[in-house]
Each structure stands twice: as C-alpha cells, then as structure tokens.
Amino acid sequence: GDDIMMFVRPGLVDLEAISRVLGDVGSFLAGYGGDAYDGDGVRQWLNDCALPSFGKPWEEIAQIPIIKQSDTNRRGKSTTTTCEEEYGSLINRFLAKFRNARNKEQQNRIHDPVGKFRRMFVGTGIVIGNSAEALKTGINRYIREEWPIELEAHFDDFRLGLYGDDDELLGMLEGMELMFPDRFETRRFYPLGPRPWLEALTVSAAEPTLSQVPIMYGGEVGVGGWTVLAGVLPLKALNKAKRLVSIVSRGEGKALVYGDVVISALEASQEQRDDLVSLEEDSYVGISFQHADGIWCTSWDSIPIFHPLDLFNDGYNSPLETISDVLLSAGYERASESLGIEGCSLIRPL
C-alpha cells in the first residue's frame, strides 16, 4: 500500500545532525576536549551553583546570582552574574574550540559505544533480512528518481533491537528464554551490541515521515524507538536492577499510535498489532507493566516539543504509581499505590 512509502521518502528532520550536536554537548559534560575544556571554570561553577540549586527547577537555578571579583574593574568592585549566564559562557567557549579541533572526531562522546562507562541500554524497532534490503533499495531508487518503486517489507522481519554490552545482552536473552519463552519480546529480541551513540541516538529517535529511516552499521533499517517499553522484560531477565520504573506518557500515547502505523505498513495482522500496541493485559505493554515496580506518568504527549523547560519540569514532577514499599517511603509526595490514570496503572500479576 501507499503507507509503506513512508519508509523511503526523505524526512523533514536530519536526526544524525541533531545527534552530532548532542554529542558535542555530551563531550562537554564528559570533560572531553583537551584544551577546549575549562575544568577550573566548571569546578568554580559547581561550587557556586550546585548546593543552591538542590531541588529546584532550571528556571530557578538559572537566576541564582554569582558574585565575581572583576580583575579589570578600575575600582576593584565585584560584578554579579547568574548560574545560567556562567554555564552558557562555559559551554559556548568549549564548543567554539572543540568544533575547530582537528582530533574532535576521536574524542567526541558521540563515538563512544553504548554502555562503555556504565550499564546502559537503548531500545529501538528495526527491520532485518529481505525487508531491510528491499527498503534500502527503495530509498536509493527514490533518491535517484527511478520509478516505479516496488516495496515488499514484512512484519516477519521486524525485531526489537537493543544496544548495550554484548555479555549483558546475551544474559538478557538467556534469562528471557527461561522466564518468558513464549513471549513476542523473546522471539523478536535482537542484540545490537555496543555500537556508537551516534547510531543509537539517530535510530532510536527515527520516525518515518519526520526523518529519513536510518540504514544502520549492520545493514538493518531503523523504524523508531516507540518500542521502548519492551525493555522492561529484558531488564527483568538480566536480574541486575533492584527496581524497575517505566517512564510513560499518560493515555495510550503517541508512541503506541505511531507504532501501530509502522507495523501496519509492514503488514502486521490485527492480532500482532494488538500484541504490540494495545494496553491489554497480555500485550507487551501490559506484560511490561506487570513486571515493573513503578510507572512514572508524564504528560509529554500533550506538551509541544519546542517547549523543553515544560517537558523537563513535567518529567521531574510527574506522579509515580508504585507497589514498592521502598519507593513509597522515599519521601516523594507524588508517589501513590494507585493513580487511576489511563496508561499509567500497574497491572498486578494474578
């Protein structure tokens, strides 16, 4: 059908370019960059702003005053700036030098493998095999304006990809085969290994029609990170997390609606669609909610993406539904055993 053409049409957003910008900022946060990184300046900023900012949102942190003694002031008077101004000055000076450095490609955080420094995983939907080859051929024909374009991509080649350390991904798979042998998540689990953050960020954020579907280093084709809730069962199977909290957007969420569009274009059956993108107890969302210790219930789907402070504050202050005594007693006033919000309620196992 016409829907499958969304996999080959160019999108409006260059996610790889955005990922590279994030990599530059991540390099600053990681202390990369050699002479470009002002370690003394960062330490002074932390001394001035860390303690006064505790428990505050960014708009309040930004206005915290910093009193500086000016060496150039004729009368030796102090000057006042803010945490936001000093932070902006630090990162802008870093970026100006870092982006001009010859060896920036070797020291950029974006080229580090996922999970290099701490346990971390990134999930995304992917297409492999003959379907991936068909989509790559379709993309190339579209670019060269070679018509018509015949596409055959099928749900049988859809997988739940996960980036991370090879040994831990293997442990996840072995655990899932023991704990959830008949689940869709086990049969379609696809370890992507510790590939660079550049690919992981680009692929997991991809949305056909919004961006060009990315062709991955291993030849797979990415179809978006809307599958993120499928990460609960692998983490449960790995058995190294004390507690699992799933972050979702209230209601059915745009991610599930978008996921339905994607797998429908791949000719998934109605049963397969219900298994993946519904809130029923036996769907992958429902099973994930059964094995989570808590649901962090954001309103992200109702907030414009160009309002980052609103997104941050909503996520920071969202309600938490949890059955964990530890989480309930942690002092977070918005934690509750029952929120009664659609799409944010734990499903208790029978």
Buried (B, 14 or more C-beta within 10 A) or exposed (E): EEBBBBBBBEBEEEBBEBBBEBBBBBBBEBEBBEEBBBEEBBEBBEEBBEEEBEEEEBEEBBEBEBEBEEEEEEEEEEEEBBBBBBBEBBBEBBBEBBBEBEEBEEBBBBBBBBBEEEEBBBBBBBBBBEBBBBBBBBBEBBEEEEEEBEBEBBBBBBBBBBBBBEEBBEBBBEBBBEBBEEBBBBEBBBBBBBBBBBBBBBBBBBBBBBBBBBBBEBEBBBBBBBBBBBBBBBBBBBEEEEEBBBBBBBBBBBBBEBBBBBBBBBBBEEEBBBBBBBBEBEBBBBBBBBBBBBBBBBBBBEBEEEEEEBBBBBBEEBBBBBEBEEBBEEEEEEBBEEBEBEBBBBBEEE
